[in-house]
């Protein structure tokens, strides 16, 4: 286990050390102490290593992650795991805005609540939120899955493309072109897999599925009103 | 008996200056279709521009350099503020961001070839980086856009610089749209969207709002790329003084300001013609912001939007820019709107020189299209050669003008080398009206 004191040794040194790891590295376990809300912790990683951040972080923790597993014991600021390509990011606490924004792949697990615009412009990432998500979540979601074990705020899935949304609790309102859809066996199967990987004991049958009505896919003046 | 008025003098037909034939035609088109006009390109209306400025040249108080022999350097270094690896360009003219998707792969390759041969950079666009463009571009700027289509850390690290696009001159505050007919399998795959649907490019970034957030976003990008890459911030010309100030505050190495003549692949005509300010109006404001911060020349300024010639470039440099960027002109250089395709432009209801339905993907020149047959018309090697030639001519023109003003580097051109031909240009460029020592808004003049 490599332990890195962020307060004492600085951000550049941390990211440089983590980014230097390769698929063949023996230094697969890292612990970051004293994060103290710093921004851009463990960004741009590209190796199958495990990084545990002991505390809370600022913006963009684990941004553009590839392959790595990043575990945050506290809460995270805006844009956690933004544009993630692969790997896993787990947040024990809450997440601020834009969690998993534009993510292309991998799994993001928020064990608390996520604020607004969770999964905005998601492009293939899977996101599981144990609690609630704020307004405009999955806005313009292109691909991937957003699983909300609690409630969703206003305008869920506004202008959504092909991302699939699952919500167990209430949805305050659906955004433009987002509709409830039939939950078919393949969706239940996928949902069960995601819930298991995210450590949730929620039952797939308790969820409803939402997705695109595909009415905004081609420009039409009537959509402007 | 009725009076015969057949031979009486009549009031001749008189067109309205307000309801011109063009205006009336647009009203009829809107009434018939119910859809606002979408097109490519930049503002077509006449606005104060570089043509409204002239160089004063050498005279009794200025000593010129010999036109062909004396050295007049054109090199420029971009990204000297924070980046470990600033960009070194041979000429102060770069190629602006244009997407694969909006343009064919052949066109992107041609831009890379021409730019590299001329010693300058080219820029990706919405939709990510293609292997053709990276392969043929010695220096490639990777745009970081609101849509994040195709964005990934591998390509980010392959780039020579990163341009965070806040806005563009054709549509400050607006997003874009790539219509379904241009969404080929390859474009769809790069953007993670179904083939054939209209793709919306968002008008604002998904994970930051405002300059305080942008500062943190830039920190993240620098951390991912080991602080090697220059970070540009591109804004559409609207509030150049404050936008420049805030971009510098956010940590930009380079500020790019794109005036309203700057082109777009597709947006509403009403946006193109009615939002944003002319290129000429933003340079002195941006330079003033940099000077007030003590950052002029430390944070470089690139100006774009309607740059067509070495004269335009030289005037932008004289007003304080470090470099200019061209988009529409580069497209024309490689074959866009070439009269040799006139018959086909006519079939599309247009004519060479006016064709702007780039969003429809039927460009006879094979540039603003994804149609395989049309795209094949553009030979990227030949088109790249044409772009290189054009950039060479522009550079020679800049040097010629600089030498005439006695400058041994094009960055030594200064506002004092210029005079304005119109009041508007004098006010915007803050150079005296020709034959006077005055411009509107001149400090100490009372108005």
Interface residues (C-beta under 8 A of the other chain):
Chain A: X11 X12 X15 X16 X19 X39 X40 X43 X44 X46 X58 X59 X60 X63 X64 X66 X78 X79 X82 X83 X85 X97 X98 X101 X102 X104 X117 X120 X121 X123 X124 X139 X140 X142 X143 X159 X161 X162 X217 X218 X219 X221
Chain B: X34 X35 X36 X38 X147 X148 X151 X152 X153 X156 X177 X179 X180 X191 X192 X193 X194 X197 X198 X200 X202 X206 X207 X208 X213 X216 X217 X219 X220 X223 X224 X225 X226 X227
